[in-house]
Amino acid sequence: MASRASNATDKRMRQRLAMEAARIMAEEGIDDYGAAKRKAAARLGAADTRNLPRNDEIEQALEEYLRLFKSDTQPAKLKQLRQTAVQAMRFVEQFNPRLVGPVLNGTAAEHSGVNLHVFTDVPEEVGLFLAHKHIPHELADKHLTLMDGSQASYPLYRFVAQDVAIELVVFPVDGIRQAPRSPTDGRPMRRAAVAAVEELLAGS
């Protein structure tokens, strides 16, 4: 009996943590599931819990949060971000861009940026391209999990267009064949070419 009550308490805490992590992602612009759930656990006084929600549980809670609390603004914001994504993809079309992340999946909110995967065997070409176009940018590293479970680091170029942060993660040309592992469900990360994003816009 005590075990059943304990399991019910754990389940309720997981749900509360998932909902708070979703709220943090939607309202504070945090796009890292691990950071959001740790922040949620600290706020709920559950920093030591071993019952943190899975990333897919947080994503489901985020979808619900946006439906409940952002239905009057989120669809328009998502459309705007997808329009910005198309413009950015046209801008860097020589690198065969693919849209990934919340703007593609539909969970983008007020503070979301546009995440693109681009492909070239000479990563510096992306920086040179941005410099040639007089686009101020930053260079960082993006750590991703591959489908075999190994970790890899890729160059990440970040710039701002129309007040939206644009991130370009640079893969080798053959990296287009196998997307890295999605942080939500462990499957290959969903990617979309510009034509597919335009179809999403037409459907909206």
Secondary structure, DSSP 4 states (H G I P E B T S, - for coil): -HHHHHHHHHHHHHHHHHHHHHHHHHHH----HHHHHHHHHHHTT-TT-S-PPPHHHHHHHHHHHHHHHSTTTHHHHHHHHHHHHHHHHHHTGGG--EEESHHHHT---TT--EEEEEE-S-THHHHHHHHHTT---EEEEEEEE-TTS-EEEEEEEEEEETTEEEEEEEE-GGGGGSPPBPTTTSSBPP-B-HHHHHHHHHH-
